[in-house]
């Protein structure tokens, strides 16, 4: 009965890994164990946090610090940076704004942009 219920639950899950183990148990003979685990799907993994090395820093009064970096990927809207936690010179920071030279999207990887990092 238990085996049948586990099979129903396993088929209902979208991605499962099923392992069947048969072993000898003294006094009972061969016993069959069914183990069901949920597999980690690729779409649930978080992408790596953007990492940057500082090229230049400029302190903006009452705003924070503008850090000039080279862009880590091609983008059109900077959604992967604005309001997100990023790593700059090995330190976790939150990016509040992106400043760049005006031209039509897309912005290419390696282009220099300034990230506004709010302090205190």
ABEGO torsion letter per residue (X at the ends): XAAAAAAAAAAABABBBBBBBBBBBBGAEBBBBBBBBBBBBAAABBBBBBBBBBABBBBBBGAEBBBBBBBABBBAAGAAABGBBBBBGGBBBBBABBBBBBBBOBBBBGBBBBBBBBBX
